[in-house]
Amino acid sequence: EGFVSESKANVYADFITKLIGGEDVTVFFYGDSITHGASASFIDNYSPYQYSYSLLFTQALADLYGYTVKYVKTDMTGAPILPAEDYVAGDRGTITYINPSVGGWTSQNGKQNFDTYVKPFVEEHGCDLFLIAYGMNEFSSVPAADYIKELQSIMARKKALHPETEFILV
């Protein structure tokens, strides 16, 4: 009864096939403070010590497919705090987690800093799933058409580095 959302899982068929097959994959997060983990109680060190959505998402994939999550330190300015140890939910494969997100950034910052914050990590680790999460710092001042162009530019540059990438826009 009522609205039933349509599954779009087929959009991520290659990525899911890799997970089902036990292949190693890399998940990359690129965005603003929310993706960085701002206000996540784990990062701010208060109860209930909840992880950011990017960590929870990646660990949920590990739980579903029996993987281990390996965290890559990006050593970028204000880089997100990572768990002290890899997350182990099985030994079927490894999910490499990369998150050089920066609080306060807009999509324009993401595009301008792509060669420093994305390119070296993709060249070293590859990238199977690329999540872009900008918008909270720009919706009141940036026309939607400009925002879309910035995201399209980031996606095109990412595709040029690693064409097999699948995207999630948050």
Secondary structure, 3 states (H helix, E strand, C coil): CCCCCCCCHHHHHHHHHHHHCCCCEEEEEEECHHHHCCCCHHHHCCCCCCCCHHHHHHHHHHHHHCCEEEECCCCCCCCCCCCCCCEECCCCCEEEEECCCCCCCCHHHHHHCHHHHCHHHHHHHCCCEEEEECCCCCCCCCCHHHHHHHHHHHHHHHHHHCCCCEEEEC
